[in-house]
Amino acid sequence: MGASLCLTDVTVSYGRHPAVHHVSGTFDSGTLTAVVGPNGAGKSTLLKAISGLHPVDSGRIHVGEHGAGVAFLPQQSALDRSFPISVLEVVLLGHWTRVGPFGRYSRRMVEDANHALSIVGLDEFQERPVGTLSTGQLQRVLFARLLLQDASIILLDEPFAALDRRTTEDLIAVLERWHGESRTVIAVLHDHDQVRAYFPNALYLARECLAWGPTHDVLTAENEQRARTMAEAWRQDAEICERP
Amino acid sequence: MDILYAPFIDYAFMRRALAATIALSFCCPAVGVWLVLRRMSLVGDAMSHALLPGVAVGFLVAGLSLSALTIGGMVAALIVAVLAGLVTRWTPLREDASFAAFYLVSLAVGVLIVSSFGTNVDLMRFLFGSILAVDDHALLLVASIGSVSIVGLAIIYRPLLAECFDPEFLKSVHAHGGRYHAAFLVLVVLSLVAAFQALGTLMAVGLMMLPAASGRFWASSVSGQILSAVAMALASSYTGLLISFHGDVASGPAIVLCAGALYVVSLVIGRRGGIIVEHLRPRHLEA
């Protein structure tokens, strides 16, 4: 079900300033990995590069199995919540790779969508306009859509930001469900206790890769100290990087 | 009672005008609802004005030939759409501003050409339309373009929906949102060219944006908004034509004013966000 994801000396830049700098390593197939690091460390940028939304400056991102699907849940801010669309219509978009822009949803696909909604705890929400949902309910809807996407690699950018405890726990259960199905799950997170409790692996990013491996080896006081010294802003007078 | 239908029985030109506006009442509001949802209301306005220089050139070359005017208008509007799109893409200028710049220039060029080489009657016709002069060919053209626009909108419904609501999702599944946006702009141009035949370059957009803006007050889904917008456009067309016949006033503005009146009514008593509902809210329900 899962697929491995291999980064070879990946650099991703905005203009000429690198947000992710010479990162190498592998997300093994079926692993559940948290990406941690300070704001501006390149966590979101890395996910965007993996999902193909942002071009890679140099290096290579390689998906292990040919044709493995990658699903990406960005931070919520990009959504137009005033748009008149129902919960079911949003969830059904998860079938996109199968039905394409013009295909018809089969009865089975609608049933799958209803099932996904009940997994995330939103039975009876099908016809609700998204504008009437709370932040937590909207995130549940987006998780239902991810469930339908049925991807081998699932990328989540701060999926639990601004969510209450109960919603977070319910959605972590979905994450563990994916992990149980041997999908490769990568989530950007800030809550280190959460990472320790639920994520076997972690990648500590501070533009460069500080540490990558089993969570207890990565989330050490020493690495946190090193991450703090990462300069917040790039230097205007930065010189050209000469690393091969 | 027969003032409500007699004009359409007695006069062929009234029947043709009614048929043309009915066709327009289906395609224009549907396009308009999407323009409103995509926050492109002013783009519709801009594009309708951008038709004029093309129409004027067609008029210069072939006189009042239906096909020359239509093709000219279509080409000019598409050129403006592409240029404005390029400016938006490659410069920091936002879409509304780049469209505004292009349409002001094209309107000026169009008026200049028509007023230099044609009569004032021609100019008035291009600016405000001549719905009562719609002949069988024009009627066929309006109806065909209207049908194509409706079918086209139905085909790109889902991509448009996805692109409006969640553009990043569309990118993440490697769908090309830009392609559907371009197809949508072509449908906008088509509908405007059809509406131009009946309502002229200045009024064409009235039957597109006014019912669309009103529809928002009556329904909470895209399809519901389109349906209520179409219903209001149909009512405006019929009432406008009657008023224009009995009151002996210009038909295009009469139709647009009826749409305007329905907009005010929707604004005041609309079920979703209308002024009265917002201010006289019923008591809240149990939690």
Interface residues (C-beta under 8 A of the other chain):
Chain A: S51 G52 L53 V70 A71 F72 P74 A78 L79 D80 F83 P84 I85 S86 E89 V90 L93 W96 T97 P101 F102 P129 V130 R145 Q149
Chain B: L37 I155 I156 R158 P159 L161 A162 C164 F165 D166 P167 E168 F169 K171 S172 V173 H174 A175 Y180 A219 S220 S221 V222 G224 Q225
